[in-house]
């Protein structure tokens, strides 16, 4: 069995405040786990947590990854936008065109996200977080498909997307050109071995797939930090 996507992690200057924002937007329960810190629980059984980790590093440029939030009916897009603005989001311009229909916002710490209008066929079989839209190569899409055991659901013109066999959020990569990396990513994945699995075995498997070690000493945290083939940080945890 492959490892699971346990959480998507935000680096935040005020983790609890940012978690409160996303809890309000997504309607997810906020917990303070003694082992994993401030997090929002998954919306469905096979989903992933959102974790909020303290960082002193300033946000540098546009994030490599952002949420695409879906709308089940036409009015819901505006409802989501209005709720996010009340909670502290703001409108931003990343070069989107009016005819594209989606609304681009930033959360209180500047992390970009999009609210997609109803009727998007590609996101029709997902949840409220329809996609984690990433800037990345075709090769990194193939890597994450193998790493998570999620099949490719899109592979055209060097753009790729994967989705869990159980459904839910898709992870997409836009293909070349990939923007140069500006410091550490603000968002990263936490992976966990399956129940009864072994952290070291998973690390070795991911190395064989093309990842690299970023930190050879997990220290007290027990987390092994790695880099995917595009140089994006992710962590392998002990089994959960």
N, C-alpha and C positions, 0 to 999 in steps of 0.2 A: 504493500500500500504506500501511496505517496503522502507527503506532508499536507497539512491543511492550511488554508489562509485563515489564521486565527484573528488577525486584526489589521486594520489600516491605521497608522499612527500619524498624528499631527505633532510637530514640534511647535510649542506655544510659549509665549512669554507669560501668559496667564491661563494655565491649563483648565482650571475649574470654570472660569468665565467662558472660555471658548467652548468647553463641553456643554455648558448651559445653553449657549446659542444654538449649537447643533441639536441638542435635545429638543429644544423648542421648534426648530425647523422640521425635524424628521419625526417628532413624536416618539422618540426612543427613551427608555429608562436609563437614567444616569446612576452609576454605582461608583463606589470607591473601594476597589478590590485591594486587600492588603498585599496581594502578590503582584498584581498587574497595574495598580494605580487607578486613576480616574478614567472611566470608560463608559461608552454607551453600549448596551446589550444589543445583539442582533434582532432584527425585526422578524426573522423566521428561523426555523430550526437549523438550517444549513448555511445561514449567513455568517458574517464576520463582525467582530466588534469594531468600534472606533475608539482608539486610545489617544490620550492627550498627555504628552510628555513635556516637562519643562526644558526650555532652551534659552540661552542668552544670545544666540546667534540671530542677527537681523535677517529678515527675508531679503533675498537677492534675486531680483528679476521675477519673471513669471514662473509659477510652479510647473514641474514636469508632469504633474498629474492633477486632475480636477474631477469633481462630480458633475454628471449630467442628471438632473432630477427630472422625473417624468410627470406628465399630466394625464389623468384618466379621462378628463372631459374638458371642453374648451375653457370654462371658467376657472378651472383649478390652477392653471398657470399663473393667472393674476393673483389668486388667493395665496399661492406659495410665495410669489414675489412680495406681496404686501406683508405677509407674516415675517419673512426674512428681514425686510426693511424695518419693521417695528422692533425686531430683536437686535438690530444694530448693523445690518448689512448695508451696502451702498452700491449704486450702479457704477460700472466701470466700462471703459472702451478698450478692447483688445484687438480692434480691427474688424469686428463683426459688421455685417451688412444688414440693413433694415429688413430686406426681403428674406433673410435666413430664419426669422421668426423666433429664435431663442433669445432669452434675456440673460445677460451676463452680469453677475454680481460678485462682490467680494465680501467675505465674512469680516468680523471686527478686527482680525489680525491680517487682513489683506489676501487671504487665500481665495483664489478665483473659483467660481462654480457657475453652472448654466442651468436655467430652468427651461425645459423643452416643451413646446406646445403639444397638445393632444394630437393623436393621429400619426405619430412617428412609428413606422412599421418596424424599423430595426430594433427599437426598444419595447415593442409590444409585449414580449414575453418575459419582461424583467419586473423588478420591484420599483419602489419609489426612487431609490438610487439606481437609475437605469444603467449607468455606465461609470466606470472609472476611466476617463479618457486621458490617455498618456501620449506624450511626445516620445517616440521611440521607433527603433528599426524593426524590420521584418524578423531579423534574427532573434531579437529579444522577445517578440511575440511567440516564436517557436520555443524559445527557452522556457518561458513561463507556462506554456501549454504542457510541456514535459514535466516541469517542476511540480505543478499542482495536479496533473492528471486531468486537466480541463480541455476538452476538445476545441479545435478551431471552429468557429462559427462564421468567420469571414477571413478570406485570404486572397485579396485582389490588389493589383497595382502597388505591391509592397506594403499595403495596409493590412493589419491583422486584428482579430478579436477572438477572445476565448470566453467560455461560459461554463460554469459548473454543470455536471450532468444532472444536478438537482434543480437547475434553473437559477433565477435570481440575477444579480448584477453581472453585466458583461465588463470585461477589461479590454480596452481597445488601444491600438498603437497606430499613429498616423503615418508612419513611414518617413522616408527622407524628404527634405533635409531635416536632420535632428539638431535642435538648437544646442549650442555649446553649454556645458554644465557650469553653473555659477555657484561654486561652493557646495555644501551639503544640501541634499533635497529636504524640503520642509515636510514632505510626506513620504512615508516608507511602509513596506509590508513587514508584518511579523508572521513567520511561519512556525508551525508546531508539528512535531512528529505525531503520527497516529497513536491512539492508546496502545500501550505495550511496545511502542517504537523506541528508537534510540537517537538522541541528538547527533552524536558523532557519525552514525550511519547515514543520517540525512545530509549532514555537511559533506561527507565524502561523495554521496550521490550527486549533490548539486555541483560540486567541483567537477565531477566527470561530465556534467551537462554543459559546462562552460562558465560557471561562476568563479569568483576569486575570493579569497579571504581578505577582509579589510582589517581584522583584528584577530590575532591568534590567541589572545588571552581573554576569555569571557569574564574573568574576575568574579566579583561578588554577585553581579547581575545574572550570571548563568547564560547570558545571551551571546551568541556568536554572530558578529557582524560580517556580512558578505557583500559583494558587488555582483550585480547581474552583468551580462555581456555588454550593456551600454554604460556601465559604471554607476548604476543606481544602487544606493545602499538598501539592504534589507537585513532582517535579523532572523536567526533560527533559535527558537526557544527550546527549553526542555519540554517533555510531553505535558499536555494539558488534559 
